[in-house]
Amino acid sequence: MHNPEVKTCAKGDDVMRRISWMLAMVLVLSALLAACGKKDAAAVVKDLNEVVGEMESYQGAGVMTLHTGETPQQYKVEVWHQKPSYYRIALTNAKKDITQIVLRNDEGVFVLTPSQNKSFRFQSDWPDNQGQVYLYETLIRSITGDTTRQFADEKESYVFDVAANYNTHALVRQKIWLNKSDYAPKQVEVSDSNANVVVDVKFDSFKFGADFGKDAFDMQRNMTAATEEGNKTGTDAGVAPGEKTDDAGAQQPADPQAKQGADGAVSDGQSGISEGSGQQAVEGSEGSSGAASEQNGEEPTLAEPKESDSFGVIQPTYAPEGVKLKDDQILEEAGDYSVLLRYEGTYNYTIFEARPQDRAVSLAPSRLVDLGFTAGMISGDALQTLTWTVDGVEYRITSADLPENEMVRIATSMQEESGK
């Protein structure tokens, strides 16, 4: 005699097994579908090579933070690039709204400080010969060139942890966040050997295929546009000199022949650069009519010094191990204020600080070096000098034995002090 309760239990167990089997199949199919939609590091790297190969232009903006001192320093960053080799990078001090522009066009590489009417020109292959954390090509080159790269797939980003290839040994690793949809950069963190974040860049916007006007990368236009905008808004952060249409408010470029010299453009004195002579830097400044005079054998005329140019004594917060300050001197003559700091020990070097007066165009072999917060110039061979300008003060570190990476660290540590 059959027990009906036993049959009922058997049927119930069979139903449960079928449900469990169906759930298992659903989970397996879901996992397979998810796996098909994911990309591994190799697939992403392949896509990145294609993106760079097909890329014609881009425009990005964001905020860069330097964690090199007790107080983080923030800079607004705007980056423009158009093939084959046109670049415009604007770095703006977030607190003081003082902008420096690094420009590359057919005439060379320029470092512009519109608020001071200063310009330097280089014959250089920058940025091909050194990387910048805010340049897309540099980031992608770091990813594709590191065979030991680490890869992570986050919700909306692909994240790469790769070696940092910059001009200082203090920066060893970097994490790069790329948007999954178009591989645009979202964030970059560059760290030192102790895994401390030294440089952080967060992009607010990034657009491939940006459309620039014909004068977007023109040196004279960038000088005048930034100065005009600074007069209107209290900042020299600058208008976009390459807006496509006049209806959008873009101003027509000034006649470069009529404005040279008067507007601080690099004058004809820059013609002293000759092919094959290496990288040369040319400085131009308002009122530097002495450039022409100097070529005619006359003494260049300097502007009258201001009565009060004191900016205090700005000392670096970093010094290489075994180095100490030997002495410091404040030099004041005819209203011209300058500071000389001398260091000795493991390395021997001097730091000179001054608020430069307008002067004739100077020509000296130099090469561009990225300091993060601004661009500097390295000149000399046996005796090397690193020169940069911040807030109207020119700094020069000179040494016969101080390594370049140490010069950069010292310069970076002085930025926090100069910002006070």
C-alpha positions as CSV (number, residue, x, y, z in Angstrom):
1,M,0.0,0.0,0.0
2,H,1.5,3.3,-1.1
3,N,1.9,6.2,1.3
4,P,0.6,9.4,-0.4
5,E,2.8,11.6,1.8
6,V,6.0,9.9,0.4
7,K,4.9,10.7,-3.2
8,T,4.2,14.3,-2.3
9,C,7.7,14.7,-0.8
10,A,9.3,13.1,-3.8
11,K,7.6,15.5,-6.2
12,G,8.5,18.5,-4.0
13,D,12.2,17.5,-4.0
14,D,12.1,17.1,-7.8
15,V,10.7,20.6,-8.2
16,M,13.3,22.1,-5.9
17,R,16.1,20.4,-7.9
18,R,14.7,21.8,-11.1
19,I,14.5,25.3,-9.7
20,S,18.0,25.1,-8.3
21,W,19.3,23.9,-11.7
22,M,17.5,26.8,-13.5
23,L,18.9,29.3,-11.1
24,A,22.4,27.9,-11.6
25,M,22.1,28.2,-15.4
26,V,20.9,31.8,-15.1
27,L,23.9,32.6,-12.9
28,V,26.3,31.0,-15.3
29,L,24.8,32.8,-18.3
30,S,24.9,36.1,-16.5
31,A,28.5,35.6,-15.7
32,L,29.3,34.7,-19.3
33,L,27.5,37.8,-20.6
34,A,29.2,40.0,-18.1
35,A,32.6,38.5,-19.0
36,C,31.9,39.1,-22.7
37,G,31.2,42.8,-22.0
38,K,34.5,43.3,-20.0
39,K,37.8,44.3,-21.4
40,D,41.2,43.2,-20.1
41,A,44.3,45.4,-20.0
42,A,45.5,44.1,-23.4
43,A,42.3,45.1,-25.1
44,V,42.2,48.5,-23.5
45,V,45.9,49.2,-24.5
46,K,45.1,48.2,-28.1
47,D,42.2,50.7,-28.1
48,L,44.4,53.4,-26.6
49,N,46.9,53.0,-29.4
50,E,44.1,53.4,-31.9
51,V,42.8,56.5,-30.1
52,V,46.1,58.2,-30.2
53,G,46.8,57.2,-33.8
54,E,43.5,58.6,-35.0
55,M,43.4,61.7,-32.7
56,E,43.5,65.0,-34.5
57,S,43.0,67.4,-31.5
58,Y,41.8,67.7,-28.0
59,Q,40.9,70.3,-25.3
60,G,41.0,69.6,-21.6
61,A,40.6,71.6,-18.4
62,G,41.0,70.7,-14.7
63,V,42.7,71.4,-11.4
64,M,46.3,70.3,-10.6
65,T,47.3,70.1,-6.9
66,L,50.9,69.9,-5.8
67,H,51.6,68.3,-2.4
68,T,55.2,69.3,-2.2
69,G,55.0,71.4,1.0
70,E,52.9,71.8,4.1
71,T,50.1,73.5,2.2
72,P,48.9,72.0,-1.1
73,Q,49.2,74.4,-4.0
74,Q,46.4,74.4,-6.6
75,Y,46.5,75.4,-10.2
76,K,43.9,75.6,-12.9
77,V,45.1,73.7,-16.0
78,E,43.9,74.2,-19.5
79,V,45.4,72.1,-22.3
80,W,44.9,72.4,-26.1
81,H,46.5,70.2,-28.7
82,Q,46.2,70.1,-32.5
83,K,48.1,67.9,-34.8
84,P,50.8,67.9,-35.9
85,S,52.6,69.6,-33.0
86,Y,50.6,72.6,-31.7
87,Y,50.2,72.9,-28.0
88,R,48.8,75.5,-25.6
89,I,49.0,74.9,-21.8
90,A,47.8,77.5,-19.4
91,L,48.6,77.2,-15.7
92,T,46.8,79.6,-13.4
93,N,47.6,80.1,-9.8
94,A,44.2,79.4,-8.2
95,K,44.7,82.0,-5.4
96,K,46.3,84.8,-7.4
97,D,44.8,84.3,-10.9
98,I,48.3,84.6,-12.4
99,T,48.7,82.7,-15.6
100,Q,51.7,81.3,-17.4
101,I,51.2,79.9,-20.9
102,V,53.4,77.3,-22.6
103,L,52.9,77.4,-26.3
104,R,54.2,75.4,-29.2
105,N,53.7,76.4,-32.9
106,D,55.7,76.5,-36.1
107,E,58.0,79.2,-34.7
108,G,59.1,77.2,-31.7
109,V,58.2,76.8,-28.0
110,F,57.2,79.8,-26.0
111,V,56.8,80.5,-22.3
112,L,54.5,83.5,-21.8
113,T,53.6,85.5,-18.7
114,P,51.1,88.0,-20.0
115,S,50.6,89.9,-16.7
116,Q,54.4,90.7,-16.8
117,N,54.5,91.1,-20.5
118,K,57.3,88.5,-20.6
119,S,58.0,85.9,-23.2
120,F,60.7,83.3,-23.8
121,R,61.3,81.3,-27.0
122,F,63.0,77.9,-27.4
123,Q,64.0,75.9,-30.3
124,S,63.0,72.6,-28.8
125,D,61.1,69.4,-29.5
126,W,59.1,69.8,-26.3
127,P,56.9,68.0,-25.3
128,D,58.3,65.0,-27.2
129,N,61.5,64.9,-25.1
130,Q,59.8,65.0,-21.7
131,G,56.4,64.2,-20.3
132,Q,53.8,66.3,-18.6
133,V,51.1,64.8,-16.3
134,Y,48.4,66.8,-18.0
135,L,49.1,65.8,-21.6
136,Y,47.1,62.9,-23.0
137,E,49.9,61.5,-25.1
138,T,52.2,61.4,-22.1
139,L,49.7,59.4,-20.1
140,I,49.0,56.9,-22.8
141,R,52.7,56.5,-23.6
142,S,53.2,55.7,-19.9
143,I,50.5,53.0,-20.0
144,T,51.5,51.4,-23.3
145,G,55.2,51.5,-22.5
146,D,55.0,49.8,-19.1
147,T,54.9,46.0,-19.5
148,T,54.4,45.6,-15.7
149,R,51.4,47.8,-15.6
150,Q,48.6,47.0,-13.2
151,F,45.0,47.2,-14.4
152,A,41.6,47.6,-12.6
153,D,38.1,47.8,-14.0
154,E,36.0,50.1,-11.9
155,K,32.3,51.2,-12.4
156,E,32.9,53.9,-15.0
157,S,36.7,53.9,-15.3
158,Y,39.6,51.9,-16.4
159,V,42.5,52.4,-13.9
160,F,46.1,51.9,-14.7
161,D,49.0,51.8,-12.2
162,V,52.2,52.4,-14.1
163,A,55.7,53.7,-13.7
164,A,56.1,57.5,-13.8
165,N,58.5,58.8,-16.4
166,Y,59.1,62.5,-15.5
167,N,62.2,64.7,-15.1
168,T,62.6,64.0,-11.4
169,H,63.5,60.8,-9.6
170,A,61.1,61.8,-6.8
171,L,58.1,60.7,-8.9
172,V,58.1,56.9,-9.3
173,R,54.5,55.7,-9.8
174,Q,51.2,57.1,-11.2
175,K,47.6,56.0,-11.3
176,I,45.6,57.0,-14.3
177,W,41.8,56.9,-14.5
178,L,40.3,56.8,-18.0
179,N,36.6,57.1,-18.9
180,K,35.3,53.8,-20.2
181,S,33.1,55.4,-22.9
182,D,35.8,57.3,-24.8
183,Y,39.1,56.8,-22.9
184,A,39.3,60.4,-21.9
185,P,41.4,61.1,-18.8
186,K,39.5,61.7,-15.5
187,Q,42.2,61.8,-12.9
188,V,46.0,61.3,-12.4
189,E,47.9,60.7,-9.2
190,V,51.7,60.7,-9.2
191,S,53.4,59.3,-6.1
192,D,56.9,59.2,-4.7
193,S,58.8,56.1,-3.5
194,N,56.9,56.2,-0.2
195,A,53.5,56.0,-2.0
196,N,52.8,59.6,-1.1
197,V,50.8,61.5,-3.7
198,V,52.9,64.4,-4.9
199,V,50.9,65.6,-7.9
200,D,47.2,65.2,-8.4
201,V,45.3,66.2,-11.6
202,K,41.5,66.1,-11.8
203,F,40.0,66.8,-15.2
204,D,36.7,68.7,-15.2
205,S,36.3,68.4,-19.0
206,F,38.0,66.7,-21.9
207,K,37.0,66.7,-25.5
208,F,38.5,64.9,-28.5
209,G,38.2,66.6,-31.9
210,A,38.2,70.1,-30.5
211,D,37.9,72.8,-33.1
212,F,40.4,75.7,-32.8
213,G,40.7,79.0,-34.6
214,K,43.6,79.8,-36.8
215,D,45.2,82.1,-34.2
216,A,44.7,79.7,-31.2
217,F,48.4,78.9,-31.1
218,D,49.7,82.3,-32.2
219,M,52.1,83.7,-29.6
220,Q,51.2,87.4,-30.1
221,R,47.5,86.6,-29.9
222,N,47.9,84.7,-26.7
223,M,49.8,87.5,-25.1
224,T,47.3,90.2,-26.1
225,A,44.2,88.1,-25.4
226,A,45.3,87.2,-21.9
227,T,46.3,90.8,-21.1
228,E,43.0,92.2,-22.4
229,E,41.0,89.7,-20.5
230,G,43.0,90.4,-17.4
231,N,42.2,94.1,-17.6
232,K,38.5,93.3,-17.9
233,T,38.1,90.7,-15.2
234,G,41.0,91.3,-12.8
235,T,42.7,88.1,-14.0
236,D,45.0,87.3,-16.9
237,A,43.7,83.8,-17.2
238,G,42.9,84.8,-20.7
239,V,40.2,84.4,-23.3
240,A,40.4,81.6,-25.8
241,P,42.3,83.2,-28.6
242,G,41.2,80.7,-31.1
243,E,37.4,80.9,-30.9
244,K,36.1,80.1,-34.3
245,T,33.7,82.9,-34.9
246,D,33.8,86.6,-34.3
247,D,30.1,86.4,-33.3
248,A,31.1,84.3,-30.3
249,G,33.2,87.2,-29.0
250,A,36.6,86.3,-30.2
251,Q,38.7,89.3,-31.0
252,Q,40.7,89.6,-34.1
253,P,44.5,89.2,-33.7
254,A,46.5,92.4,-33.6
255,D,48.9,93.1,-36.4
256,P,52.0,91.4,-35.2
257,Q,54.3,93.7,-37.1
258,A,52.7,96.8,-35.5
259,K,52.7,95.3,-32.0
260,Q,56.1,93.7,-31.8
261,G,58.2,95.2,-29.0
262,A,55.4,97.4,-27.7
263,D,53.4,94.4,-26.5
264,G,56.2,92.4,-25.1
265,A,56.4,90.0,-28.1
266,V,59.7,88.5,-28.8
267,S,61.3,91.0,-31.1
268,D,63.6,90.5,-34.1
269,G,66.4,89.9,-31.6
270,Q,65.2,86.3,-31.6
271,S,66.6,85.9,-35.2
272,G,69.9,85.2,-33.5
273,I,68.7,81.6,-33.2
274,S,70.4,79.5,-35.9
275,E,69.6,76.1,-37.1
276,G,71.7,73.3,-35.5
277,S,72.8,75.5,-32.6
278,G,70.8,73.6,-30.1
279,Q,67.9,74.8,-28.0
280,Q,67.9,78.5,-27.5
281,A,65.8,80.7,-25.2
282,V,65.0,84.3,-26.1
283,E,63.4,86.6,-23.6
284,G,61.3,89.6,-24.6
285,S,59.8,92.3,-22.4
286,E,57.9,95.4,-22.8
287,G,60.1,98.4,-23.4
288,S,63.0,96.2,-24.4
289,S,63.8,98.4,-27.4
290,G,67.4,97.8,-26.5
291,A,67.2,94.6,-28.5
292,A,67.5,96.6,-31.7
293,S,70.0,99.0,-30.1
294,E,72.1,96.1,-29.0
295,Q,72.3,94.8,-32.5
296,N,73.3,98.3,-33.7
297,G,76.2,98.3,-31.3
298,E,74.4,100.7,-28.9
299,E,74.0,100.2,-25.1
300,P,70.5,98.8,-24.3
301,T,68.3,101.1,-22.3
302,L,66.8,99.7,-19.0
303,A,63.6,100.9,-17.5
304,E,63.8,103.0,-14.3
305,P,63.7,100.7,-11.2
306,K,60.7,101.0,-9.0
307,E,61.1,102.6,-5.6
308,S,59.8,99.6,-3.7
309,D,60.4,96.1,-5.1
310,S,61.0,94.3,-1.8
311,F,59.5,90.8,-1.6
312,G,61.3,89.6,1.5
313,V,63.6,86.6,1.5
314,I,62.2,83.4,0.0
315,Q,64.0,80.3,1.2
316,P,63.3,76.7,0.0
317,T,61.7,74.3,2.5
318,Y,63.8,71.5,1.0
319,A,67.6,71.0,0.9
320,P,69.5,67.9,-0.1
321,E,70.9,65.8,2.7
322,G,74.2,67.2,4.0
323,V,73.5,70.7,2.7
324,K,73.0,73.8,4.9
325,L,72.6,77.5,4.3
326,K,75.9,79.3,4.5
327,D,74.7,82.9,4.4
328,D,72.2,85.2,2.8
329,Q,72.6,88.7,1.5
330,I,70.0,91.4,0.7
331,L,71.2,93.7,-2.0
332,E,69.5,97.1,-2.4
333,E,70.9,99.6,-4.8
334,A,69.1,102.5,-6.5
335,G,65.8,100.9,-5.6
336,D,66.8,97.5,-7.1
337,Y,66.1,94.8,-4.6
338,S,67.6,91.3,-4.8
339,V,68.5,88.4,-2.5
340,L,71.5,86.0,-2.7
341,L,71.4,82.7,-0.7
342,R,74.5,80.5,-0.6
343,Y,74.4,76.8,0.3
344,E,77.3,74.4,1.1
345,G,77.8,70.8,2.0
346,T,77.2,67.7,-0.1
347,Y,76.4,70.1,-2.9
348,N,77.3,73.7,-3.3
349,Y,74.9,76.2,-5.0
350,T,73.5,79.7,-4.9
351,I,69.9,80.9,-5.2
352,F,69.4,84.4,-6.6
353,E,66.1,86.2,-6.3
354,A,65.1,89.5,-8.0
355,R,62.3,91.4,-9.5
356,P,63.7,91.9,-13.0
357,Q,63.5,95.2,-14.7
358,D,62.6,95.5,-18.4
359,R,65.7,94.8,-20.4
360,A,67.0,94.0,-23.8
361,V,66.3,90.6,-25.4
362,S,68.8,88.1,-24.1
363,L,69.9,85.0,-26.0
364,A,71.4,81.9,-24.3
365,P,71.4,78.2,-24.9
366,S,68.6,76.7,-22.7
367,R,66.2,73.9,-22.6
368,L,62.7,73.8,-21.1
369,V,62.1,71.9,-17.9
370,D,58.7,71.3,-16.3
371,L,58.4,72.3,-12.7
372,G,54.8,71.4,-12.3
373,F,53.6,74.9,-11.3
374,T,55.4,76.6,-14.1
375,A,58.1,76.1,-16.8
376,G,61.8,76.7,-16.1
377,M,64.9,76.9,-18.1
378,I,68.2,75.0,-17.7
379,S,71.2,76.6,-19.1
380,G,75.0,76.1,-18.9
381,D,77.2,73.0,-19.1
382,A,79.8,72.7,-16.4
383,L,78.0,75.4,-14.4
384,Q,74.2,74.9,-14.7
385,T,71.5,77.4,-13.9
386,L,67.8,76.7,-13.4
387,T,65.7,79.9,-14.0
388,W,62.0,80.4,-13.5
389,T,59.6,83.3,-12.7
390,V,56.7,83.4,-10.2
391,D,54.6,86.4,-9.2
392,G,57.0,88.8,-10.9
393,V,60.1,87.4,-9.1
394,E,62.8,85.7,-11.0
395,Y,64.7,82.8,-9.4
396,R,68.0,81.3,-10.4
397,I,69.6,78.2,-8.9
398,T,73.3,78.0,-10.0
399,S,75.7,75.1,-9.3
400,A,78.5,73.1,-10.7
401,D,77.6,69.9,-8.9
402,L,73.9,70.0,-8.0
403,P,71.9,67.3,-10.0
404,E,69.0,68.6,-12.1
405,N,66.4,66.5,-10.2
406,E,67.6,68.2,-6.9
407,M,67.3,71.6,-8.6
408,V,63.7,70.8,-9.5
409,R,62.9,69.7,-5.9
410,I,64.4,72.8,-4.5
411,A,62.5,75.0,-6.9
412,T,59.3,73.2,-6.2
413,S,59.7,73.7,-2.4
414,M,60.1,77.4,-2.9
415,Q,56.8,77.7,-4.6
416,E,54.9,77.3,-1.3
417,E,56.9,80.1,0.2
418,S,56.5,82.4,-2.8
419,G,52.8,82.0,-2.6
420,K,52.6,83.5,0.9
